[in-house]
Amino acid sequence: MSTVAYEHALEVVRSLSPEEAQKLVQHINAEHRAVAPSTNGTTAIKPSREREMRWLSEHEAEYAGQWLALDGDRLLSHGADPHQVRAEARAQGVASPFVVIAEAPNEFFSGGWL
């Protein structure tokens, strides 16, 4: 973003009423973006994945045993191969899809070294 655009955006934000500013904050939070420091000292935008987790709680059982690629509450791809699922999601223009394996409901997961 150019400095001029940034300054203009700040000017607009500063002119908002408290109610409008609160709506803006809610909108930004709804987009599930959090600013986090990266390893090289700059700031990066990192998704919170709240919408993905909500989608999983509602639909995970339907895809038990499959890899899923999500973007918010949108299923991008699913299947047995996590690399293919991720590639299909990225082919849809999602740079950082949420990729996870769906677990069967009431199935106990035991992680650790064998």
C-alpha contacts under 8 A as a table, 3 or more apart, distances in Angstrom:
res1	aa1	res2	aa2	distance
1	M	5	A	6.39
1	M	6	Y	6.44
2	S	5	A	5.26
2	S	6	Y	6.18
3	T	6	Y	5.02
3	T	7	E	6.03
4	V	7	E	5.18
4	V	8	H	6.13
5	A	8	H	5.07
5	A	9	A	6.10
6	Y	9	A	5.07
6	Y	10	L	6.23
7	E	10	L	5.10
7	E	11	E	6.19
8	H	11	E	5.02
8	H	12	V	6.29
9	A	12	V	5.14
9	A	13	V	6.18
10	L	13	V	5.04
10	L	14	R	6.03
11	E	14	R	5.22
11	E	15	S	6.37
12	V	15	S	5.22
12	V	16	L	6.79
13	V	16	L	5.45
13	V	21	A	7.14
16	L	19	E	7.81
16	L	20	E	5.56
16	L	21	A	5.65
17	S	20	E	5.10
17	S	21	A	6.04
18	P	21	A	5.01
18	P	22	Q	6.12
19	E	22	Q	5.10
19	E	23	K	6.34
20	E	23	K	5.02
20	E	24	L	6.22
21	A	24	L	5.00
21	A	25	V	6.26
22	Q	25	V	5.05
22	Q	26	Q	6.19
23	K	26	Q	5.02
23	K	27	H	6.09
24	L	27	H	5.00
24	L	28	I	6.20
25	V	28	I	5.14
25	V	29	N	6.14
26	Q	29	N	5.03
26	Q	30	A	5.99
27	H	30	A	4.94
27	H	31	E	6.37
28	I	31	E	5.15
28	I	32	H	6.78
28	I	33	R	6.82
29	N	32	H	4.98
29	N	33	R	6.33
29	N	34	A	7.89
30	A	33	R	7.93
32	H	47	P	5.49
32	H	48	S	5.26
32	H	49	R	6.85
32	H	50	E	7.00
32	H	51	R	7.76
33	R	45	I	6.22
33	R	46	K	5.75
33	R	47	P	4.65
33	R	48	S	6.02
34	A	45	I	5.85
34	A	46	K	5.40
34	A	47	P	6.16
34	A	48	S	6.57
35	V	43	T	6.50
35	V	44	A	5.85
35	V	45	I	4.82
35	V	46	K	6.15
36	A	43	T	5.65
36	A	44	A	5.50
36	A	45	I	6.29
36	A	46	K	6.47
37	P	41	G	6.23
37	P	42	T	5.88
37	P	43	T	4.40
37	P	44	A	5.97
38	S	41	G	5.63
38	S	42	T	5.60
38	S	43	T	5.58
38	S	44	A	5.88
39	T	42	T	7.46
49	R	52	E	5.12
49	R	53	M	6.25
49	R	72	G	6.82
49	R	98	F	7.63
50	E	53	M	5.17
50	E	54	R	6.28
50	E	72	G	7.74
51	R	54	R	5.08
51	R	55	W	6.19
51	R	72	G	4.90
51	R	73	D	5.51
52	E	55	W	5.06
52	E	56	L	6.17
52	E	70	L	6.38
52	E	71	D	6.80
52	E	72	G	4.91
52	E	73	D	5.48
52	E	74	R	7.98
52	E	98	F	7.38
53	M	56	L	5.01
53	M	57	S	6.25
54	R	57	S	5.16
54	R	58	E	6.52
54	R	73	D	7.64
55	W	58	E	5.24
55	W	59	H	6.03
55	W	60	E	7.64
55	W	72	G	7.89
55	W	73	D	5.48
56	L	59	H	5.19
56	L	60	E	4.75
56	L	102	A	7.90
57	S	60	E	6.07
58	E	61	A	7.94
59	H	62	E	5.60
59	H	63	Y	7.29
60	E	63	Y	5.52
60	E	64	A	6.25
60	E	102	A	5.42
60	E	103	E	6.69
60	E	104	A	7.41
60	E	105	P	7.94
61	A	64	A	5.11
61	A	102	A	7.09
61	A	103	E	6.79
61	A	104	A	5.43
61	A	105	P	5.86
63	Y	66	Q	5.60
63	Y	67	W	7.97
63	Y	68	L	7.90
63	Y	78	H	7.93
63	Y	102	A	5.90
63	Y	103	E	7.81
64	A	101	I	7.73
64	A	102	A	4.74
64	A	103	E	4.86
64	A	104	A	4.77
64	A	105	P	7.96
65	G	80	A	7.72
65	G	101	I	6.48
65	G	102	A	5.45
65	G	103	E	5.81
65	G	104	A	6.91
66	Q	78	H	6.31
66	Q	79	G	5.11
66	Q	80	A	5.28
66	Q	101	I	5.64
66	Q	102	A	5.61
67	W	78	H	5.35
67	W	79	G	5.29
67	W	80	A	5.87
67	W	81	D	6.82
67	W	82	P	5.61
67	W	85	V	6.85
67	W	99	V	6.85
67	W	100	V	5.62
67	W	101	I	4.22
67	W	102	A	6.14
68	L	75	L	7.21
68	L	76	L	7.63
68	L	77	S	5.91
68	L	78	H	4.43
68	L	79	G	6.85
68	L	82	P	7.75
68	L	85	V	6.76
68	L	98	F	7.84
68	L	99	V	5.49
68	L	100	V	5.41
68	L	101	I	6.00
68	L	102	A	6.82
69	A	75	L	6.14
69	A	76	L	5.38
69	A	77	S	5.18
69	A	78	H	6.26
69	A	85	V	6.23
69	A	86	R	6.24
69	A	89	A	6.27
69	A	97	P	5.85
69	A	98	F	5.40
69	A	99	V	4.42
69	A	100	V	6.72
70	L	73	D	6.77
70	L	74	R	5.59
70	L	75	L	4.70
70	L	76	L	5.43
70	L	77	S	7.34
70	L	89	A	7.83
70	L	97	P	5.69
70	L	98	F	5.02
70	L	99	V	6.48
71	D	74	R	5.25
71	D	75	L	6.65
71	D	76	L	6.85
71	D	94	V	7.33
71	D	97	P	5.59
71	D	98	F	6.29
75	L	78	H	7.74
76	L	88	E	7.49
76	L	89	A	5.34
76	L	92	Q	7.73
77	S	85	V	5.43
77	S	86	R	7.57
77	S	88	E	6.32
77	S	89	A	5.94
78	H	85	V	5.65
79	G	82	P	7.21
79	G	84	Q	7.91
79	G	85	V	6.27
80	A	85	V	7.99
81	D	84	Q	5.40
81	D	85	V	6.23
82	P	85	V	4.99
82	P	86	R	6.09
82	P	99	V	7.50
83	H	86	R	5.20
83	H	87	A	6.11
84	Q	87	A	4.97
84	Q	88	E	6.06
85	V	88	E	5.23
85	V	89	A	6.27
85	V	99	V	7.86
86	R	89	A	5.08
86	R	90	R	6.16
86	R	97	P	7.00
86	R	99	V	6.73
87	A	90	R	5.09
87	A	91	A	6.05
88	E	91	A	5.01
88	E	92	Q	6.64
89	A	92	Q	5.31
89	A	93	G	7.15
89	A	94	V	6.12
89	A	97	P	6.50
90	R	93	G	5.20
90	R	94	V	4.79
90	R	95	A	5.61
90	R	96	S	7.34
90	R	97	P	7.06
91	A	94	V	7.20
94	V	97	P	5.87
103	E	107	E	7.18
104	A	107	E	5.55
